[in-house]
Amino acid sequence: MTNIASTDLSQRDVIRSARAAFVRDALKSERWSVRAAALAIGTNHTSLGARVKGDTAFFAEDIESIAILLKRNPIEFYGEYLRAGSDDSDPRTLVP
């Protein structure tokens, strides 16, 4: 038996996928491949690939590094990342 409802997991999967798509699209719009971006931010390309596919959640440090790579304000970029996949513009109300 588990203490996590399956609806919670599916909602988290939807949000994680939307956030992954946000980062993937941001990299793509600046013509960064996953491999080149991983090399530039000092992480393994396999790990970054899993994150931009939505298989694994991003770490805050990943988002910050990607924002800097894209010459974006890390705080604003992280806010956009948190809002991805939600109709709500207030990130405090998103599913943890």
The 8 nearest C-alpha neighbors of each residue, nearest first, counted from 0:
[[1, 2, 3, 4, 5, 8, 6, 7],
 [2, 0, 3, 4, 5, 8, 7, 6],
 [1, 3, 4, 0, 5, 7, 8, 6],
 [4, 2, 1, 5, 7, 8, 6, 0],
 [3, 5, 7, 6, 2, 8, 1, 9],
 [4, 6, 8, 7, 9, 3, 10, 1],
 [7, 5, 9, 8, 4, 10, 3, 11],
 [8, 6, 10, 4, 5, 9, 11, 3],
 [7, 9, 11, 5, 6, 10, 12, 4],
 [8, 10, 12, 6, 11, 7, 13, 5],
 [11, 9, 13, 7, 12, 8, 6, 14],
 [10, 12, 8, 14, 9, 13, 15, 7],
 [13, 11, 9, 15, 10, 14, 16, 8],
 [14, 12, 10, 16, 11, 15, 17, 9],
 [13, 15, 84, 17, 11, 16, 12, 18],
 [14, 16, 12, 18, 17, 13, 53, 11],
 [17, 15, 53, 19, 13, 14, 18, 12],
 [18, 16, 84, 20, 14, 19, 15, 83],
 [17, 19, 21, 15, 83, 20, 16, 80],
 [18, 20, 51, 16, 53, 22, 21, 17],
 [19, 21, 23, 17, 18, 22, 24, 16],
 [22, 20, 18, 24, 19, 23, 25, 17],
 [23, 21, 25, 19, 24, 20, 26, 18],
 [22, 24, 20, 26, 51, 25, 21, 19],
 [23, 25, 27, 21, 26, 22, 20, 28],
 [26, 24, 22, 28, 27, 23, 21, 29],
 [27, 25, 31, 23, 29, 24, 28, 22],
 [26, 28, 30, 24, 29, 25, 31, 23],
 [27, 29, 25, 30, 26, 24, 31, 23],
 [28, 30, 27, 26, 31, 25, 69, 24],
 [31, 29, 27, 28, 26, 32, 25, 24],
 [32, 30, 26, 27, 29, 36, 35, 33],
 [31, 33, 35, 34, 36, 30, 27, 26],
 [34, 32, 36, 35, 37, 48, 44, 31],
 [33, 35, 44, 37, 32, 36, 38, 48],
 [36, 34, 38, 32, 37, 33, 39, 31],
 [37, 35, 39, 33, 38, 34, 31, 32],
 [38, 36, 42, 44, 34, 40, 39, 35],
 [37, 39, 41, 35, 36, 40, 42, 34],
 [40, 38, 36, 37, 41, 35, 68, 42],
 [41, 39, 37, 38, 42, 64, 36, 65],
 [42, 40, 38, 39, 37, 43, 36, 64],
 [41, 43, 37, 40, 38, 44, 47, 46],
 [42, 44, 46, 45, 37, 47, 41, 38],
 [45, 43, 37, 34, 47, 46, 48, 42],
 [46, 44, 48, 43, 47, 49, 34, 37],
 [47, 45, 49, 43, 48, 44, 50, 42],
 [48, 46, 50, 44, 49, 45, 51, 37],
 [47, 49, 45, 51, 46, 50, 44, 33],
 [50, 48, 54, 46, 52, 47, 55, 51],
 [49, 51, 55, 47, 53, 48, 52, 56],
 [50, 52, 19, 48, 53, 23, 49, 47],
 [53, 51, 49, 50, 54, 19, 48, 16],
 [54, 52, 16, 19, 50, 51, 55, 15],
 [53, 55, 49, 52, 50, 56, 51, 16],
 [56, 54, 50, 53, 49, 57, 52, 15],
 [55, 57, 50, 15, 53, 58, 54, 19],
 [58, 56, 50, 61, 59, 55, 62, 19],
 [57, 59, 61, 60, 56, 62, 63, 50],
 [58, 60, 62, 61, 63, 57, 77, 64],
 [59, 61, 63, 58, 62, 64, 57, 65],
 [62, 60, 64, 58, 59, 63, 65, 57],
 [61, 63, 65, 59, 60, 64, 66, 77],
 [62, 64, 60, 66, 73, 61, 65, 59],
 [65, 63, 61, 67, 66, 62, 40, 60],
 [64, 66, 68, 62, 67, 63, 61, 69],
 [67, 65, 71, 69, 73, 63, 68, 64],
 [66, 68, 70, 64, 69, 65, 71, 63],
 [69, 67, 65, 66, 70, 64, 40, 39],
 [68, 70, 66, 67, 71, 65, 29, 26],
 [71, 69, 67, 68, 66, 72, 65, 73],
 [72, 70, 66, 69, 67, 73, 76, 68],
 [71, 73, 75, 74, 76, 66, 70, 67],
 [74, 72, 76, 66, 63, 75, 77, 71],
 [75, 73, 77, 76, 72, 78, 63, 66],
 [74, 76, 78, 72, 77, 73, 79, 71],
 [75, 77, 73, 79, 78, 74, 72, 66],
 [76, 78, 80, 74, 79, 75, 73, 81],
 [79, 77, 75, 81, 80, 76, 74, 82],
 [80, 78, 82, 76, 77, 81, 83, 75],
 [79, 81, 77, 83, 78, 82, 18, 76],
 [80, 82, 78, 79, 83, 90, 77, 18],
 [81, 83, 79, 80, 85, 90, 88, 84],
 [84, 82, 18, 80, 81, 85, 17, 79],
 [83, 85, 17, 14, 82, 18, 86, 13],
 [86, 84, 87, 82, 83, 14, 93, 88],
 [85, 87, 88, 84, 82, 83, 89, 93],
 [86, 88, 85, 89, 82, 90, 92, 93],
 [87, 89, 82, 90, 86, 85, 92, 91],
 [88, 90, 91, 87, 92, 82, 93, 81],
 [91, 89, 92, 93, 82, 81, 88, 87],
 [92, 90, 89, 93, 94, 95, 88, 81],
 [91, 93, 90, 89, 94, 87, 95, 88],
 [94, 92, 90, 91, 95, 85, 89, 87],
 [93, 95, 92, 11, 10, 14, 7, 91],
 [94, 93, 11, 92, 91, 90, 7, 14]]
